[in-house]
């Protein structure tokens, strides 16, 4: 059986998205059909529309989502119809060299659905990050469904599917920030705010938010920042060092992904501190650092893939923190919109007026 659903499609590079009829097949072996309840509007979706990921148009956009499993294919045992799930784009294979080394959060062979979703004329669609959740229903690999407590709001829970998990994990999983540590977060969009919130949950002593937008710095204080730095008015590295006794922060997270912000992160960390890149750079960007400084400053320079998360471990734990009132995912939701409003939400994102617009179906 094939299901006709409304969905958001990017047909060509740079063109406005459109809401179209999409055909979604019943799940085959190892697959799950999910009725989407909410999906966040993420920068990655805009990167797809702009051709910044690849040129495999047309794209079925949306990936930061939560919903209910409608049906499952042969061999699926981890989820069942009726389960409330958060979708993830790292469905670990369990057998690749990363999984075999006990580091499944680096899985190099993650699963996606094998059957295509198509336009009404049969044109195959490329689902964003293998998910494609700006749709009333989507087909995914069953391993991309992470079962969580059904008491959670879908609009809030779905944000774990990308941005919030990426930021939280950059601070806690990749950066290893812990009790009493100092951390600076450069870039206070949704991912940066999640890094700040994660550092608060982890018990960091000093949490420094850095941005050029005064509004975002005020928001950062609500998420747990103890100090703010307006880098449009002052040197961010000098300010971070001054706030940390002249040494630099134990962990600095670059949630922007540009050479200038990564250099700030590199030099604003303490000797033997950790710099974490979680902001996604565009393909043309390059970095120039004196090799002697890389050697002499010691410590670690890391990239954070999806917050180095293991969805089966991290999603339920963070939902539990949310339901306990210790990690307010709902604060990341600036507005709820319909499928027809996604193109306008991209404009809102450009203007910096929202942490997350969330499509609610």
Secondary structure, DSSP 8 states (H G I E B T S, - for coil): -EEEEEEEEE-STT---EEEEEEEE---TTEEEEEEEEEE--HHHHHHHTTSS----SEE---EEEEEEEEE-TT--S--TT-EEEE-S----SSSHHHHTT-GGG-SS----SS--EETTS-B-EEGGGT--SBSEEEEEGGGEEE--TTS-HHHHGGGGTHHHHHHHIIIIIS---TT-EEEEE--SHHHHHHHHHHHHHT-SEEEEEES-HHHHHHHHHHT-SEEEETTTS-HHHHHHHHTTTS-EEEEEE-S--HHHHHHHHHHEEEEEEEEE-S---TT------HHHHHHH-SEEEE-SGGG--HHHHHHHHHHHHHTTSS-GGGG--EEE-GGGHHHHHHHHHHT--S-EEEE-
